Amino acid sequence: WILFESAMLSVSMLTATFFALSALIISAHGLLPVQSDNKVPNLHTAVYNALTSRLTFSNLYTVPDLVQRDGVVCLPYGTPCFSPSQVRSYWSPAAMRGRGLADIKVDSLPLQWSNITGGFYIPNYETSQASSGCITSMRVFIVWNLGVGIHHPITNLTSVLKDLWWFYDTEPQQQPQGCQQSMDLFRPHSELGLPASPQIASNYTSWIKAGFSAVEGAAQIPVSSPNWVDAWLDLFADNNPRWCDPFPVCFTGKAAIKRFLMGAGPMFKWLHLDYQSPISFAGNVGSRVATFSFTTQPKSCLSSVNEYFWIEVDTAPPYKLRSTNHFYTLSNSLPNKC
């Protein structure tokens, strides 16, 4: 579902604009020529429209129909995934009523996409319980990867997705006192007979928090510092870590990550990171909304990009990062010209 090739950055990239750098990176990875092919963004828009229209109590069970039969639906990403048919059955209106659910309300934010990957953020995904009227609210980010039929007719989106990942916190947010949690929509593993994975059985919460703090610390180091590259590299585990930016373009291994940083660094004067949401925890994966701001050479023009950012921590000491994943729409990251 993802291309983990490392790329050599040419000397000419050092003086290129951020957009040109990103385009060359994508070209080097052999991904889709998304800047010149309107079929891909149009297909992402069609998938977005199809998904958002189906996030209702009556139609939720049709969401897995967008996924290929050999694809997976992850609820949430970071835990064992399911086949589309399993999720379709689990989300049927009759099955949800049997678990005491009454209704679903979703407020979706606009589409983001990068090459074969699309997604959108739902800051408020609400479900209600029939007996008590209890409301459970979750932050959800939905990500998909287009399958082999990426030029699938937009009028028929059945089986167009290779993967469908839902990011959310496996622990419910605090509810009013005396209100029973209606979390069954988000906890399918026990009912569908999947055992808890080692990631679920172990508590990586503290290491995920430490990982996000470490990323924030590295972002505070001036790009001009001789320690800037090493500070970022030190965040990662030694066993083939990945830096994906923008996801699904990934650099695998510390050597590839170092080349990427050394190529991108000279274009920037300073980076600044603001986390815009709490962390959602799922196994050894943590995710949140973030804003990366940056000033560019030579005039210190200020730009920023909003992204969905997830990290994966190693499952063995010292619990460093296996991956950092920056997902955003490439065209939204163009540097400002001041």
N, C-alpha and C positions, 0 to 999 in steps of 0.2 A: 504493500500500500504506500510505501514511501521509498524514496531513492536516497540511500545513505552514501553517496559518492562524495569524496573530498575533491575540492577544486583548486587549481593553481591560479592565483590572481596575477595578471600581467602588469608590467610596469605602468602601462598607460592608464590602468584603473586607479592609480594613486592620485591622479589629478582629475578623474572623471567626476561627474555629479553623482549624487546618491542614487538617482534613478538609473543612470547608465551603469553604475556598479551592480545594482540589483539585476538589471536586465542581462548583463554579461554573466552573472552568477547563474541565473536560470538557464541561459544558453549553454553554459559549460556543463550543466547537469543533464542536458538533453530533455528538459521538460517542455511543456507546451508553449508555443509562441503566443502567449496570451495577449501581448500588447497589440498584435496585428490580427487576431482571430476573434471576431465578435461572438462566435458560437459558444465559446467557453463561458464568458460572463453572462450571456443570455441564458445558458443552461443553468448556471448557478442561480440566477434570478428566478427561473421557473421552479427549481427545487425549493428555493426559499418560499415562494408563494404557495407551493403545494404543501410544504410542511406547516407553515403558519396557519393555513386554512384547516388543517387536520388536527390541530392541538385543542380539540374539544372532547367532551365526554363521549359523544356519540361517534366521533371519527378517529379517535386516537389509535384504535386498533389497525387502521389502514396505513399508518406511518411506515411500518416495516415493509409494506409492499413496494416502497421505493428502493429497497436494498436487494441486491442480487441474491439468489438462493444460497450461494456459497459464501456470501458476505456475513458480517457480524454486526450486532447491535450491542453496544457496551453501556450498561446501566449500573453504576457510572463507569466512565473510563478510569482504569486503574484497578478494576476488579474483573473476574472472569466474564467473558462476553457470551452472548446468546445468538442463536440462529434467528432469522426473521420470523419463522413460523412460531417459535416459542414465545416471542414477544407479542406477536399478533394475538395469540390465544390469551396471554396474560392481561392484555389491555382491552379485551373485548368488553362491551358494556355490561354483559351479564356477569362476567368474572369480577369486574370492578364493583358492581352493585353487591355481589356476594361478599366482598371484603368490606362493605359498609361505606363505600365512597358514593357521593351524590353528584358532584359537579367539579368542573375544572375551569379556571380562568387564567388566561395568559396575556401578558403585555410584552410584545417582542420589539426589540430594537432593530435597526436596519442591518441588511446583509453586509458581511465582510467576505472577501474571497482572495485567494492567492493561488493561481495556477489550478491544480486539480482539487484544491481544498476550499470549501465554503463553510460558513457558519454564521451564527447570530447569538446574541446575548438576551436572556430573559431575566431582568432584574427581579421580577415578581411572578413566580409560577405558583398559583394557589389551587389547592384542592379542599373540598369540604366533605365532612362526614355526615351521613344521613341522619343518624340517631341523635347526635348532640349538636349538630350544626357547626362543629369545630372547624376552624380554618387552619391549614398548614401552608406556610409560605416558604418557597425555596428560590435560591438563585440558581439558574440553569444556563449553561452555554452548550449549544448543540453544534457539532462539527461533523462534516461529511467529506468523504473522498470519492470523487467520480470514478466509476469502474471502467472496464474496457470499452463500454459503449458510450464514450464521452460525447460523441456526435449523435446521440440518441435523439429521435424526434421529440421536440419540446411538447408536442400534443399528447405524448404517451410516455410518462416518466417511470413506468413500472420497471423495476430492476436496474435502475440507472446508477445506483450507488454501490461502491465496494464496501464501505464501512459507514456506520452511523454511530458517533460517540456522543454521549451525554456526560457533561461535567457537572457535578453537584456534590454537596457535602453529604457524606453517609450518616452524619449525625444531624438530627433535626434541629432547626432553630428553636429558640425558646418560645413557648406558647403561653397564653394566659393561664393562670392557675386553675386547675381543675379541668382543663381541656385535654382530652385524650388525643394523642398524636395520630394523624391519619397518614402514615408514611408508607403504606403498603404499595402505593404506586411506584415508589422509588427503591423498594427493597425486594426484588424478585427472586433472589438466590435460593432462599430456603424453600419457597413454594415450587420452584422449577427444578429442585433437586441438585443444584450445583453446590459442591462443597466449598467452604471458605478457603481461599488461597492463603499461602504464607503471608502475602502482603496484607490480607484482611485480618488474619489471626494476630499479626504483630502490630504494635502501635508505633507508627513512624511520625506521629504528629509533631513531636519536639524536633525531629530532624528536618522535617519539611519547613517548620518555622525558622529553624536555623539557616536553611538553604535560602529562603527568601530574604532573610536579614543579610546574609553574605552577599547576595546579588546586589542589594541596595547599597552595601558598603563599597563594593567594587565600582558601582556607578558614580560614587562620590569622588573617586580619584581622578585628578586632571588627566586628560588624554595625553598631555605633553609629558607627564611623569614617566621616567624610565621604568617604573614598576607597573605601569598600566596593564600591559599585556600579561605579565606574570600574575598579577592580582586576579585577573579573570581566569587564567588557566588553573590557578590553585583551587578554584571552586569545584573542580571536576575530579571524579574518580579516574583511576588510571586505565580501566578496562574499556577502551573504545567509547568514550563519552561523545555526546552529540550536541552541537549547537545548531538549532534550526531557526533560520531568520532570512526571509519570512517563511514560516512553515508552509509547504512541505519541503523546502530546500534545506538540506541538512549537511553539515560538515562533521565527519566522523573521525574521532581520534584527536589527540591533543595537537599533533603536528598540523592537521588540517585546520583546526580551530585557530591555531597560532597564525597560520597564513592568512586566514580570513581577517583576524583582528589587525594584523600588520598592514593589510591592504586597505581596510576601512578606516583605521585610526587617523591617518594624515588628513582626512577630509574634515575632521571634527576638532573643535576646540574644547568642548565640554559636553558631558552628558548629565542628565538629571532624571531620576526615576521617582514617580509618585504612584503608590498603590491606591486604587480607587474602590476596592471592595475587600471585605474580609477573605480569608483563605477558605477554599472548599477542599476538604480532605477525602481522599478515596484510596485506601491502601498506601502505597508509597508515592502517590501522585498528589501534588497540591496545585491548585489553580486559582487565579484571580484576575481581575481587570487591572490594567496598569497603563500609565501614560509615560512614555519616554520622550523627553524634550532634549534638544541638542542645538548647539551653535556650530556653524560651519566656517571653514576657512574661506577667504581671509578676513571677511568683514564682520564676523560674529552675528550673522543673521540667525534669528531664532525660529525653530520649527518644532513640531511635536507630532506624535502619532499615538493614537489610542489602540490598544491591542489586548487580546486575551492571551495570558501568559501562564504556561504551566511548566512545572519542574517535576522531575522524577529523581528520587534519591536512591542511592545504592542500598541494598538490603543487608549489607555487611559493614562492620566498622571500617573506616571512620564515618560512614554514612554521607559521603560527599555526593555530588550531583552526577547522575547518569545522563541527564539531558536537560537543556533549557529550550523551550519552544515558544517562539514569538509569532503569533498569528495576527496578521493585519492585512488590509488591502494595500497593495504596493503603491498604487497611485496616490493614496492618502499620506504617504511618507515623503513626498517630494519636498526638498528643502525650500524654504521661503527665500525669495530674493529681495533683499532690503537695499 
